[in-house]
Amino acid sequence: MSEPGLDRFSLDGRVALVTGASRGIGEAIAVELAAAGASVAALARSDDDLDATVERIESAGGEAIACPADVTVEEEVRAAFDAAEDALGPVDVLVNDAGTNPFFGDARDLDIDTWEHILSVNLTGAFRCAAAFGRRVGERDGSGAVVNVASVGGVVGLPYQTPYVASKHAMVGMTRTLAVEWAPEIRVNALAPGYVETEFTAGVRENESIYEDLLRDIPQDRFADPEEIAGAAVYLAGDAASYTTGEVHVVDGGYAAH
Ligand SMILES: NC(=O)c1ccc[n+]([C@@H]2O[C@H](COP(=O)([O-])OP(=O)(O)OC[C@H]3O[C@@H](n4cnc5c(N)ncnc54)[C@H](OP(=O)(O)O)[C@@H]3O)[C@@H](O)[C@H]2O)c1
């Protein structure tokens, strides 16, 4: 049994690869993991924004590198893991945050290319990274943790977001299955944010009637700041969650509670 205290939340000596780390929730998670002691490999497509995340972490005294990559491209993901391991050492924690949601409308108006694009980033991209991580942990007989950033749309339906919600429900299914398959060496959990103030939700926040409708369904009566999601990722990544796997951790201001 360990001593009571905050040590179990520490990520000192761990290496975390965070996808979607160039802005929004992924950036907040990267910064918070680094503040908890992890060395962070920050992955996304935009070099400049990734450099800004790395600078934020370094200026707070942390360690980070930028690993520019597209999660839909196998070779780029492999190269990003290689770069992370060369610079920081074996990756102990994977946070699958990269995501997209370019469609908001009646499912009958959705074209299949858009459906496939959303699934390829949100679901297949996350699986590609999880599989790369799982293989590497297995090859070194190690252990680790995966945190899949799903959504409250991974546990309830959200009108007008069919492909997004399908991708996030599938991510939850993937999370539960990998948790069972890879136990006890690798814990796999999902984090399910509600509505968060990022570029992702700029469109709905700018539409007054949609925004007001959404707020009525959020007991906390506001969207979250990305930082309010990041603490849960630190918990799920570290030893404080050593007996937690296959779980969906909802952080939604009460949205799904009623
Ligand atoms: N905002 C919300 O209300 C909310 C709620 C629940 C769940 N989520 C989930 O949280 C995650 C982050 O959302 P956010 O609000 O922070 O969105 P965001 O501000 O749009 O950030 C999305 C991140 O994903 C990266 N990304 C997108 N496509 C990528 C690709 N093909 N390869 C690599 N990186 C890619 C983006 O970087 P580049 O463009 O530089 O590649 C960016 O870093 C998503 O999975 C989203 O579904 C968001």
The ligand as a Tripos MOL2 file, in Angstrom:
@<TRIPOS>MOLECULE
LIG
   48    52     1     0     0
SMALL
NO_CHARGES

@<TRIPOS>ATOM
      1 N1        -14.5330   21.0360  -27.8550 N.am      1 LIG1
      2 C1        -15.4760   20.2320  -27.3990 C.2       1 LIG1
      3 O1        -16.5650   20.6870  -27.0110 O.2       1 LIG1
      4 C2        -15.2500   18.7520  -27.3100 C.ar      1 LIG1
      5 C3        -16.1600   18.0020  -26.5780 C.ar      1 LIG1
      6 C4        -15.9850   16.6260  -26.4580 C.ar      1 LIG1
      7 C5        -14.9000   16.0260  -27.0610 C.ar      1 LIG1
      8 N2        -14.0220   16.7700  -27.7830 N.ar      1 LIG1
      9 C6        -12.9000   16.0580  -28.3860 C.3       1 LIG1
     10 O2        -11.6860   16.5780  -27.9120 O.3       1 LIG1
     11 C7        -10.6940   16.4770  -28.9020 C.3       1 LIG1
     12 C8        -10.0590   17.8310  -29.1090 C.3       1 LIG1
     13 O3        -11.0550   18.7560  -29.4190 O.3       1 LIG1
     14 P1        -10.8110   20.3350  -29.3580 P.3       1 LIG1
     15 O4        -12.0790   20.9320  -28.9610 O.co2     1 LIG1
     16 O5         -9.5840   20.6360  -28.6010 O.co2     1 LIG1
     17 O6        -10.6000   20.6110  -30.9150 O.3       1 LIG1
     18 P2         -9.6070   21.5320  -31.7280 P.3       1 LIG1
     19 O7         -9.3050   22.7730  -30.9680 O.co2     1 LIG1
     20 O8        -10.1650   21.6340  -33.0900 O.co2     1 LIG1
     21 O9         -8.2580   20.6440  -31.7650 O.3       1 LIG1
     22 C9         -8.2190   19.4750  -32.5210 C.3       1 LIG1
     23 C10        -6.8030   18.9450  -32.4630 C.3       1 LIG1
     24 O10        -6.7190   17.7560  -33.2690 O.3       1 LIG1
     25 C11        -5.6490   17.9040  -34.1990 C.3       1 LIG1
     26 N3         -5.9430   17.1560  -35.4150 N.ar      1 LIG1
     27 C12        -7.0420   17.2290  -36.1850 C.ar      1 LIG1
     28 N4         -6.9440   16.3820  -37.2340 N.ar      1 LIG1
     29 C13        -5.7380   15.7640  -37.0910 C.ar      1 LIG1
     30 C14        -5.0430   14.7810  -37.8510 C.ar      1 LIG1
     31 N5         -5.5560   14.2630  -38.9760 N.pl3     1 LIG1
     32 N6         -3.8300   14.3840  -37.4260 N.ar      1 LIG1
     33 C15        -3.2770   14.9010  -36.3090 C.ar      1 LIG1
     34 N7         -3.8800   15.8320  -35.5480 N.ar      1 LIG1
     35 C16        -5.0940   16.2500  -35.9510 C.ar      1 LIG1
     36 C17        -5.5740   19.4210  -34.4360 C.3       1 LIG1
     37 O11        -4.3040   19.8110  -34.8770 O.3       1 LIG1
     38 P3         -3.8860   20.1410  -36.3910 P.3       1 LIG1
     39 O12        -5.0640   20.8150  -37.0390 O.co2     1 LIG1
     40 O13        -2.6910   20.9830  -36.1970 O.co2     1 LIG1
     41 O14        -3.5670   18.8100  -36.9820 O.co2     1 LIG1
     42 C18        -5.8050   19.9300  -33.0230 C.3       1 LIG1
     43 O15        -4.6080   19.8540  -32.2750 O.3       1 LIG1
     44 C19       -11.3820   15.9270  -30.1530 C.3       1 LIG1
     45 O16       -11.1670   14.5510  -30.2350 O.3       1 LIG1
     46 C20       -12.8480   16.2140  -29.8850 C.3       1 LIG1
     47 O17       -13.6850   15.2930  -30.5250 O.3       1 LIG1
     48 C21       -14.1600   18.1230  -27.9240 C.ar      1 LIG1
@<TRIPOS>BOND
     1     1     2 1
     2     2     3 2
     3     2     4 1
     4     4     5 ar
     5     4    48 ar
     6     5     6 ar
     7     6     7 ar
     8     7     8 ar
     9     8     9 1
    10     8    48 ar
    11     9    10 1
    12     9    46 1
    13    10    11 1
    14    11    12 1
    15    11    44 1
    16    12    13 1
    17    13    14 1
    18    14    15 2
    19    14    16 1
    20    14    17 1
    21    17    18 1
    22    18    19 2
    23    18    20 1
    24    18    21 1
    25    21    22 1
    26    22    23 1
    27    23    24 1
    28    23    42 1
    29    24    25 1
    30    25    26 1
    31    25    36 1
    32    26    27 ar
    33    26    35 ar
    34    27    28 ar
    35    28    29 ar
    36    29    30 ar
    37    29    35 ar
    38    30    31 1
    39    30    32 ar
    40    32    33 ar
    41    33    34 ar
    42    34    35 ar
    43    36    37 1
    44    36    42 1
    45    37    38 1
    46    38    39 2
    47    38    40 1
    48    38    41 1
    49    42    43 1
    50    44    45 1
    51    44    46 1
    52    46    47 1
@<TRIPOS>SUBSTRUCTURE
     1 LIG1         1 GROUP 0 **** ****
